[in-house]
Amino acid sequence: MSDVMELRRRFLESGADDDLPIADAHQHFFDVERNYYPWLADKPVNNFRYGNYDAIRRTFLPEDYFRAAGHHKIVKTVLIEGEWNPADPLGELRWVESLRLEHGFPHAMSAQAWLDREDVDEVLGVYGAHPLVRGIRHKPAAVSRAAYRDDFVARGSMRDPKWRDGYAKLQAHGLLFDLQVFWWHFKEAKELARDFPATQIVINHTGLPADRSEEGLSAWRAALEHVAREPNVHLKISGICIPGQRWSVESNGPVVRTAIDVFGAQRCSFASNYPVDGVVDRMTDIFDGFKEIARTYSVKDRLATFYDNAVRVYGL
């Protein structure tokens, strides 16, 4: 801890990228030889939002993570559930706990749970009592933008009464909610934040702004502005890769700046989403890009978005 505080102090004095401590607010570890992740193991392989992901259908452990991080001073990480075998929802926690004991990483976890399943009380009870778990992630039901309507409701969605009953239990267990959903569903997310103000929501991957047309980015910004009105919503800036393109400041700078403009530097955290974003580029290049974009902000704002905010939100 003293080394981290010294690094933080040094950065506040120098403002140099090489002194910037990073708390990676969203990363994954996988062991595909020991554990079952349906999306990484099952065939046929269905491409996801970045296209073909054969490159990440492999084991990725702490030593691989820090090799990928290169020169960046990553001092804390938050592991987000990796879509582990749904028949064994608590298995990932047991495995991650063993990694923590061996390697010292991660420092916190958002674990796997299904809020509309019958085992929700048992699973949340274990998570709420475990010192490594800060929250859970359950991707709610969603539809394409073309199919979406403002009155959308479906089984497993944020308006599903059974799903909301499960969500209501998070507060009693002191758990936050990592929300991964397309930005056109943010009207529902705002309702959720408003109706459960004591539960922290952390939006994953910048709301998934895949459509980079002028109209697409304008609609995405409006959705961000809508949900940002709720004070218990935090935004992770990650997962903004474009299929078939290297990560670049030119393409992603406007997205990052818009996110910070809307939410403010005190409510945003940079994150690697590694190894998933490795489908598109190297982690060193992604964090180099984030740092280059952030150089126009104050030293305090840079420290907040790369380190302090994640430490506060996840209790690192």
C-alpha positions as CSV (number, residue, x, y, z in Angstrom):
1,M,0.0,0.0,0.0
2,S,2.8,2.4,0.8
3,D,4.3,1.9,-2.7
4,V,1.0,2.7,-4.2
5,M,0.5,5.9,-2.2
6,E,4.1,6.9,-3.1
7,L,3.3,6.4,-6.8
8,R,0.1,8.4,-6.4
9,R,1.9,11.2,-4.7
10,R,4.6,11.2,-7.3
11,F,2.1,11.4,-10.1
12,L,0.3,14.4,-8.5
13,E,3.6,16.2,-8.5
14,S,4.9,15.2,-11.9
15,G,1.8,14.6,-14.0
16,A,3.9,12.1,-16.0
17,D,2.2,9.1,-17.6
18,D,5.0,6.9,-16.4
19,D,4.1,7.7,-12.8
20,L,0.3,7.2,-13.2
21,P,-1.0,4.3,-11.0
22,I,-3.9,2.4,-12.6
23,A,-6.7,0.5,-11.0
24,D,-8.1,-1.6,-13.9
25,A,-11.8,-1.5,-13.2
26,H,-12.7,-4.3,-15.6
27,Q,-10.6,-7.3,-16.5
28,H,-10.9,-11.1,-16.8
29,F,-8.9,-14.3,-16.0
30,F,-9.7,-17.6,-17.8
31,D,-8.4,-21.1,-17.5
32,V,-10.0,-23.0,-20.3
33,E,-8.2,-26.2,-19.5
34,R,-9.6,-26.4,-15.9
35,N,-12.9,-24.5,-16.1
36,Y,-15.9,-24.4,-18.4
37,Y,-16.9,-21.1,-20.0
38,P,-19.7,-22.0,-22.6
39,W,-18.9,-19.0,-24.8
40,L,-15.2,-19.9,-25.0
41,A,-15.6,-23.6,-25.2
42,D,-18.7,-24.5,-27.1
43,K,-18.9,-25.0,-30.9
44,P,-19.9,-23.8,-33.4
45,V,-18.4,-20.5,-32.5
46,N,-20.7,-17.5,-32.9
47,N,-18.9,-14.2,-33.5
48,F,-19.6,-11.4,-31.1
49,R,-19.5,-7.6,-31.3
50,Y,-15.8,-7.5,-32.3
51,G,-16.1,-10.2,-34.8
52,N,-14.1,-13.5,-34.6
53,Y,-12.7,-14.1,-31.2
54,D,-10.7,-17.3,-31.7
55,A,-7.6,-15.4,-30.5
56,I,-9.0,-15.2,-26.9
57,R,-10.3,-18.7,-26.6
58,R,-7.4,-19.6,-24.5
59,T,-6.1,-19.5,-20.9
60,F,-5.3,-16.0,-19.6
61,L,-3.9,-15.8,-16.0
62,P,-2.2,-13.1,-13.9
63,E,1.2,-13.7,-15.5
64,D,-0.4,-13.3,-19.0
65,Y,-2.2,-10.1,-17.8
66,F,0.9,-8.4,-16.6
67,R,2.9,-9.4,-19.6
68,A,0.2,-7.8,-21.7
69,A,0.2,-4.7,-19.5
70,G,3.8,-4.0,-20.3
71,H,5.1,-0.7,-19.0
72,H,1.8,0.5,-17.4
73,K,1.8,0.7,-13.6
74,I,-1.3,-1.4,-12.9
75,V,-1.5,-1.7,-9.1
76,K,-5.0,-3.0,-8.5
77,T,-7.6,-4.8,-10.6
78,V,-11.3,-5.6,-10.5
79,L,-12.2,-9.0,-12.1
80,I,-15.6,-9.2,-13.7
81,E,-17.3,-12.5,-14.0
82,G,-16.4,-14.4,-17.2
83,E,-19.7,-16.1,-18.1
84,W,-18.7,-19.2,-16.1
85,N,-20.6,-22.5,-16.2
86,P,-24.2,-21.4,-15.2
87,A,-24.7,-24.8,-13.5
88,D,-22.1,-23.8,-10.9
89,P,-22.5,-20.1,-10.2
90,L,-20.2,-20.1,-7.1
91,G,-17.4,-22.0,-8.8
92,E,-15.8,-19.0,-10.3
93,L,-15.5,-17.3,-6.9
94,R,-13.7,-20.4,-5.5
95,W,-11.3,-20.3,-8.4
96,V,-10.7,-16.6,-8.3
97,E,-10.0,-16.7,-4.6
98,S,-7.3,-19.3,-5.3
99,L,-5.7,-16.9,-7.8
100,R,-5.9,-14.1,-5.3
101,L,-4.1,-16.2,-2.7
102,E,-1.4,-17.2,-5.1
103,H,-0.8,-14.0,-7.0
104,G,-2.3,-11.1,-5.0
105,F,-4.7,-10.3,-7.8
106,P,-7.5,-9.4,-8.3
107,H,-8.3,-7.0,-5.5
108,A,-12.1,-7.3,-6.0
109,M,-14.7,-9.1,-8.1
110,S,-18.1,-8.6,-9.6
111,A,-19.4,-12.2,-9.5
112,Q,-21.8,-14.2,-11.6
113,A,-25.5,-14.3,-10.5
114,W,-28.9,-14.6,-12.2
115,L,-31.3,-12.3,-10.5
116,D,-34.4,-14.2,-11.8
117,R,-33.2,-17.7,-10.8
118,E,-34.5,-19.6,-7.8
119,D,-31.0,-19.8,-6.3
120,V,-30.6,-16.0,-6.1
121,D,-30.9,-15.9,-2.3
122,E,-28.3,-18.6,-1.7
123,V,-25.9,-17.1,-4.3
124,L,-26.2,-13.5,-3.1
125,G,-25.8,-14.7,0.5
126,V,-22.4,-16.2,-0.3
127,Y,-21.3,-13.1,-2.3
128,G,-22.4,-10.6,0.4
129,A,-20.4,-12.4,3.0
130,H,-17.2,-12.8,1.0
131,P,-14.5,-10.1,1.3
132,L,-13.5,-10.4,-2.4
133,V,-16.9,-9.8,-3.9
134,R,-18.1,-6.2,-4.3
135,G,-21.0,-6.8,-6.7
136,I,-22.6,-8.9,-9.3
137,R,-23.2,-8.8,-13.0
138,H,-26.2,-10.3,-14.8
139,K,-26.7,-9.1,-18.3
140,P,-30.4,-8.2,-18.6
141,A,-32.5,-9.3,-21.6
142,A,-32.0,-6.9,-24.5
143,V,-33.0,-6.5,-28.2
144,S,-31.5,-4.8,-31.2
145,R,-31.9,-1.1,-31.7
146,A,-34.2,-1.6,-34.6
147,A,-36.5,-3.8,-32.4
148,Y,-36.4,-1.6,-29.3
149,R,-39.5,0.3,-28.1
150,D,-39.7,2.6,-25.2
151,D,-42.2,0.3,-23.5
152,F,-39.9,-2.7,-23.9
153,V,-40.3,-5.4,-21.3
154,A,-39.4,-9.1,-21.5
155,R,-38.5,-12.0,-19.2
156,G,-35.1,-11.3,-17.7
157,S,-35.2,-7.6,-18.6
158,M,-34.8,-4.7,-16.2
159,R,-38.6,-4.3,-16.1
160,D,-39.3,-7.9,-15.4
161,P,-40.9,-8.1,-11.9
162,K,-39.0,-11.3,-11.1
163,W,-35.7,-9.9,-12.2
164,R,-36.4,-6.7,-10.2
165,D,-37.2,-8.7,-7.1
166,G,-33.8,-10.2,-7.3
167,Y,-32.2,-6.9,-7.9
168,A,-33.9,-5.5,-4.8
169,K,-31.9,-8.0,-2.7
170,L,-28.5,-6.4,-3.7
171,Q,-28.8,-3.6,-1.1
172,A,-29.2,-5.9,1.8
173,H,-26.0,-7.7,0.9
174,G,-24.1,-4.5,0.2
175,L,-23.5,-5.4,-3.4
176,L,-23.2,-3.1,-6.4
177,F,-24.5,-4.0,-9.9
178,D,-22.3,-4.1,-13.0
179,L,-24.7,-3.4,-15.9
180,Q,-23.8,-4.4,-19.4
181,V,-26.5,-3.5,-21.9
182,F,-26.8,-1.5,-25.1
183,W,-27.3,2.2,-24.6
184,W,-30.8,2.3,-26.1
185,H,-31.9,0.4,-22.9
186,F,-30.7,3.2,-20.7
187,K,-34.3,4.4,-20.1
188,E,-34.8,1.2,-18.2
189,A,-31.5,1.6,-16.5
190,K,-32.5,5.1,-15.3
191,E,-35.7,3.6,-13.9
192,L,-33.7,1.0,-12.1
193,A,-31.3,3.6,-10.6
194,R,-34.2,5.8,-9.5
195,D,-36.2,3.0,-7.9
196,F,-33.2,1.6,-6.0
197,P,-31.1,4.7,-5.2
198,A,-29.0,2.9,-2.5
199,T,-27.6,0.4,-5.1
200,Q,-24.6,1.5,-7.1
201,I,-24.9,0.8,-10.8
202,V,-21.6,0.6,-12.8
203,I,-22.3,0.8,-16.6
204,N,-19.9,-1.5,-18.5
205,H,-18.1,-0.6,-21.7
206,T,-19.3,3.0,-22.1
207,G,-22.8,1.8,-23.1
208,L,-21.5,-0.1,-26.2
209,P,-21.4,2.8,-28.7
210,A,-20.8,0.6,-31.7
211,D,-22.5,2.9,-34.3
212,R,-20.0,5.6,-34.9
213,S,-22.1,7.5,-37.4
214,E,-23.0,11.1,-36.5
215,E,-26.6,10.0,-35.8
216,G,-25.5,7.0,-33.8
217,L,-23.1,8.9,-31.6
218,S,-25.7,11.7,-31.0
219,A,-28.3,9.2,-29.9
220,W,-25.7,7.4,-27.7
221,R,-24.8,10.7,-26.0
222,A,-28.5,11.5,-25.4
223,A,-28.9,8.1,-23.7
224,L,-25.8,8.8,-21.6
225,E,-27.1,12.2,-20.5
226,H,-30.4,10.6,-19.6
227,V,-29.0,7.9,-17.3
228,A,-26.3,10.2,-15.9
229,R,-28.9,12.3,-14.1
230,E,-29.1,9.5,-11.5
231,P,-26.3,10.0,-9.0
232,N,-25.9,6.3,-8.2
233,V,-24.6,5.5,-11.8
234,H,-20.9,5.2,-12.6
235,L,-19.4,4.7,-16.1
236,K,-16.6,2.4,-17.1
237,I,-14.7,3.6,-20.2
238,S,-13.7,0.4,-21.9
239,G,-14.9,-2.0,-24.6
240,I,-15.0,0.7,-27.3
241,C,-13.2,-1.3,-30.0
242,I,-14.2,-1.2,-33.6
243,P,-14.3,-4.6,-35.4
244,G,-11.5,-5.0,-37.9
245,Q,-9.6,-1.8,-36.8
246,R,-6.7,-1.2,-34.5
247,W,-7.6,0.8,-31.4
248,S,-6.8,4.4,-32.2
249,V,-7.0,7.8,-30.5
250,E,-8.6,9.2,-33.7
251,S,-11.5,6.9,-33.6
252,N,-12.0,6.5,-29.9
253,G,-11.0,10.0,-28.6
254,P,-14.5,11.5,-29.3
255,V,-16.2,8.6,-27.4
256,V,-13.9,9.0,-24.4
257,R,-14.3,12.8,-24.3
258,T,-18.0,12.6,-24.6
259,A,-18.3,10.1,-21.8
260,I,-16.2,12.3,-19.5
261,D,-18.1,15.4,-20.5
262,V,-21.4,13.8,-19.7
263,F,-20.6,11.9,-16.5
264,G,-17.7,14.1,-15.2
265,A,-14.3,12.9,-14.3
266,Q,-15.4,11.8,-10.8
267,R,-17.9,9.3,-12.2
268,C,-15.8,7.6,-14.9
269,S,-13.1,4.8,-14.7
270,F,-10.8,3.6,-17.4
271,A,-10.6,-0.2,-17.8
272,S,-8.8,-2.7,-20.1
273,N,-11.6,-5.3,-20.7
274,Y,-8.6,-7.6,-21.2
275,P,-8.2,-10.1,-22.7
276,V,-11.5,-9.6,-24.5
277,D,-10.4,-6.3,-26.1
278,G,-7.3,-8.2,-27.3
279,V,-9.4,-9.3,-30.2
280,V,-8.6,-5.9,-31.6
281,D,-5.4,-4.6,-30.1
282,R,-2.7,-4.9,-27.4
283,M,-3.4,-3.8,-23.9
284,T,-0.3,-1.5,-23.9
285,D,-1.7,0.3,-26.9
286,I,-5.2,0.7,-25.4
287,F,-3.9,2.2,-22.2
288,D,-1.4,4.3,-24.2
289,G,-4.4,5.6,-26.1
290,F,-6.4,6.4,-23.0
291,K,-3.5,8.3,-21.6
292,E,-3.0,10.3,-24.7
293,I,-6.7,11.3,-24.8
294,A,-6.6,12.2,-21.1
295,R,-3.6,14.5,-21.3
296,T,-6.0,17.5,-21.9
297,Y,-7.5,16.9,-18.4
298,S,-6.1,18.1,-15.1
299,V,-3.7,15.9,-13.1
300,K,-6.4,15.3,-10.5
301,D,-9.0,14.3,-13.1
302,R,-6.5,11.9,-14.7
303,L,-5.7,10.3,-11.3
304,A,-9.5,10.0,-10.6
305,T,-10.3,8.3,-13.9
306,F,-7.3,5.9,-13.9
307,Y,-7.1,5.1,-10.2
308,D,-9.1,6.9,-7.5
309,N,-12.6,6.3,-8.8
310,A,-12.2,2.6,-9.2
311,V,-10.7,2.4,-5.7
312,R,-13.7,4.3,-4.3
313,V,-16.5,2.5,-6.2
314,Y,-15.1,-1.0,-5.6
315,G,-13.7,-0.4,-2.2
316,L,-10.2,-1.5,-3.2
